[in-house]
């Protein structure tokens, strides 16, 4: 019997984005962490640890970063642990961390911070990593389970996605999903036309249509999704299927697909149209995926002008961190933003 492994975008109630530019935002982040850890039934001690880590991360953003934002979301769980988990992401546009290794050392803290430092956040979390390129965007990604300790990574296939709504909206019009069925990984990202609940409904319908039959070819899955969302406002869709070191991609509209490895990115071709409304043809293209590469889908809520050479070593990092770095580096604040990363 084949076991399916799933990833889908969280419900709006399970995710919280907070801009962190004023001191009052730090308290809001802490309150959100306490509330979310409580909803996940974390033990009291663990809830305090999560609150401390989130407060320190938000404080660092408020004091030292430009355009800082923090995300908290509930997940299905942390590998190797029972129960639900919590993910923390911070993003900013600079000025960067001069010495990432020193910043992540336990006991090191920046001037004016709470004094526990990023290294202690890493100790409190089940997973924590930081990426910063000199003078460019910085991102932190961390995962917290109900108990401390490193996660047991049993599956070498890793994926993660982020969806950030445009300012003023609670629901993001971008949605993503992925499923591993045996030796085939199928992933999809849909950018619903416009913003808000109607865009979110269109993108969720498209993702559900693709994941229902994940072993069909991407072009066939694209045709299925196009038909399924014909009663909605429509959108742009990118569908990726990985089998070994071959990526098959079918796209309709402006969802970008990239293969990132060794400082080089290779674009995957989409065709013009609006899924659900206007499509002349459904085509798929095959690409070689080098060992150690990351495969990325993102909506036009991220600019496609990000430079792979300015982000050395990024493809080898955790997929949640990769997604966060690219959102920090290329995210457009005047639009919904969605990104899905598959590694391993």
N, C-alpha and C positions, 0 to 999 in steps of 0.2 A: 504494500500500500504506500503510495506517494504522499508525503507530508507537505502541505503547502505552508509557506512562510510569507506573511503579509506585512505590508506597510500602507497606511492610508493617512491622509491629512486629518488632524484632530478636529473635533467639533469646536465651534467658537467658545463654548463655555469652558473648554479645557486648555485654553491658551490665552496669555495676557502679554501684550506689548506695552512698554512704558518708555516714553522719551525721558532721558535723564540729563537735564540741563540745569535744574534748580535743586537746592538742598531738600525741598519738600518732596521731590521725586524719590529720594532715597528711602524716606519713611513709607511712601506708597509701595515701593518694591518689597520692602520688608513685610508689610502687611499682606501683600499678595502671596508672598512665600509662606507665611504662617497659615493663611487660609487654605492654600492649595495643599500643603503638607498635611493639614488637618483633614481635608476632604479625602486624601489618600490613606488616612488612618495610620500615618507614621507614628511611631512611639514618641513620647514627649521629648526625650533626649535628642532623638534624631530630628524632630521638628525644630528644636533650638539650633542644632548644628546647621541645618539648611538655612534658617533665618539669618544666622551669623554670616554664612558664606555669601548669601545674596546681598546682604547689607554692605559687606565689604566690596563686592563687585560693583554695586551701584555707586558707592562712595568714590571708588577709583574713577569711574566714568565722570561723575559730577565734578571732581576736582581737576582732572588731568586731560580729559578728552574733548574733542569737538564732535558735535552732532551725535552724542551717545544715546544708545537705546538698549533696553534689556528685555529679553523674552523669557517667560516661564511657561512651561506646558506639562500637562500630565501625559504619561505614555503607558503602554501596555505593561511595561516592566523593564528591568535591567537584566541582561543576560546572566544566568546562573543564580538568580534570586527569585523567590516567589513574590507575588503582589505587584502593584503598580509602581511606577517610578516617576521622577520629575526631572525635566531637562532645563538647564539654564544656558542662555546665550547672551553675550554682550557684543555689540558692534559699535564702532566709531570710525570717523574719517581721519584720525590722526591726533597728535603728531607722531605716533608710533612709540614703541618701547626699544630703547637702545640696546639692552642686553636681556633677551628673553630668558636665557638660562638663569641669570641672577635674579630676575623678577620672580621666577617660579621656584626659587629656593626657599624652603620652609624657614621662617624666621626673618626673612627680608620683607620690609614694608616701605612704601613710599612715604615721603614726608607729608604729614597731615592726615594720613589714613587712620583706620581704626587700630592698626598695629598688628593684625594677624597676617596680612600679606597674601599675595596670590598663591604662594607655596602652601600656605595653610588651607586655602580653599581646595587645592588639589588633594591635600591629606583628608579633608572632610568629605570630599566627593568620592564616588565610586570610579569616576573617570573625570579628568580635567586636562585641558590642553589650551595653549595660547599660541596664536600666530600673529606676528607683526613684521612688516617690511619697513625699513627705515623711511620715515617721512610719509608713509602711506597708511592705509586702513589697518586697524587692529581688531581681532575677534577672539573671544573666549568661549569655549564650549565645555559644559560640565553635565554629568548625569549623577543623580542621587537615587539610590534605592532605599528601602525601609531600614537597612542596616549598613554600616560602613564596610569597606573592604573592596578589593578589586573585583570587577565582574569576570565571570568565566566565559570567555568568548569561544563558543563551540562551533560557530558557523563562520567560515572565512569570508563569506559574502556579506558585505555590509552596505547599508544604504541609509540615507537620511534626507529629509526635505524640510524646507521652511516656507511658510506662507505668511506674508505681512500685508494687512489691509491698508488701503489708502487712508490718510488721516480723516477722521470723522465717521468711519464705517466700523461696525463691529465684526462683520463677516467679510472674508477675503474672497474675491471673485476667482482666484487661482486655486486649483486643487491638484493633488498628485496622488499616485498610488503605485505600488509595486508588489509583485508576487513571484516567488520562486517555486516552480513546479518541476521537481526532478532536477535536471541539469539545465533548465531554461529559465531565464529571468526576464520577465516582462514588466516594463515600467511605462508610466504615462503621466503627462502633465497637461492640464487644460487651463487656458486663460479665458474665462467667461467674458463675453462682450459687456463692457461697462463695468459697474461696480455694485456692491451691495448684495442683498439677498437673491435677486434674480440672476445675477452673474454667478453667484455661488451655486445656485440650483442647477444652472446649465453645466458648470464644470463638474459638479458631483455626479450628475447623470452620465456624463461622458466617461468619467473614471470608472464608475460602476459597470458600464457597458463593456469596457476593455477588460477589466479584471474578471468578468464572468466567464470568459473563454480565453484564458491566457496563452494557450498553445496555438491559436490561430496565427497566421502570418500578420505582421504589422499593417500591411495594406488592407487586408480583410478586416482587421480590428478597427482601422480608421473608417472604413466604409460603414461598419456596424455603429460606431459612435456617431458618425455623421447622421445616420438615419434616426438614431435614438434621441438626439437632441433637436430634431427638426421642429418640435413644438415649443422650444425655448428660444431665447434671444441668440443662441449660438456662441461661437468662440473660436479660438485657435487651439490646435491639439498637436502634440508631439508624442509618438509612441516608439519605444525602444525595446528591442528584444536581443538579449545576449545569450549566445550559445558558444561556450568555449571562448576563443579570442576573436570572435566575429560578432559585430554589432549590426543588426538590421534596423533601419530607421524609416518611419513614414511620418510625414508632418504635413499639416494643412494650416496655413496662416503663419503668424510670426512667433511661434515657439522655437527658440534656438536650441540646437543640439551640438555638443562639443565632445571631443575626446581629448583629454588633457594628460600629457605625460612628458617628463624630461624637459620642461620648459617650453614645450611645443603644443599648440592646440590645433586640432583638425575639425573643421566645421562639417556638419551633416546636413544634407540638402532637404529643404521643405518645398512645398508647392503653394502658389497663391490660392487664397480662398477663405471662406468663412464656414467653419464646420456647422452643419445644421441647415445651411442656406445656399451657399455657392461653392460648388466643387466640380471642376471639369474632369478630373481624374484622380485616382489614388495610386501613388507610386511609393515603392520602398527602395532603399539603397543599402548596400552592404559595405562595411568598413572593417579593416583590421584594427584590433585593439591591442597595443603593446602591453607586455607584462608590467604590472605596477601602475597602469594608467587609471584615471578616473573618468567616468562617462557622466556628462552633465546635461540636464535639460533645464531651461529657464524661460520665463515669460519676458515680454518687453518691459516689465517692471524692473528689469535689470538691463542696463546698457550692454550691448555686445562689444563695446570698445575696450573691455578689460584686457590687460596685457599679460600674457603668460610668463614672459621673461622677467617681469617685475615682481613675480610671486614665486620665487624659487622653492622647490621642494614641496609645493602645496599638494600635488597629486598623491603623495604618500601619506597624507594625514588622515585623521578620522573624517568620514563623510559629513558629519554634522559640522565640524570645524571648517571643512572646505566650503560648505554651503554658506556658513556665516561669513567667512572671509569674502566670498564673492558678493554677498549681499551688502557688506560694508563697503567694498571697493566699487561696486557698479550699481547699487540699488538706486531707484528713482523714487523720490518721496511723493511725487504727484500721481502715483499709480499703485494699484495692487502689485505685489511682487511675489513670485513663486519660483522655487528652485528645488530640483531633485538631483541627488548625487549618488551614483553607484560605484563602489570600489571593490577590489578583491576578485 
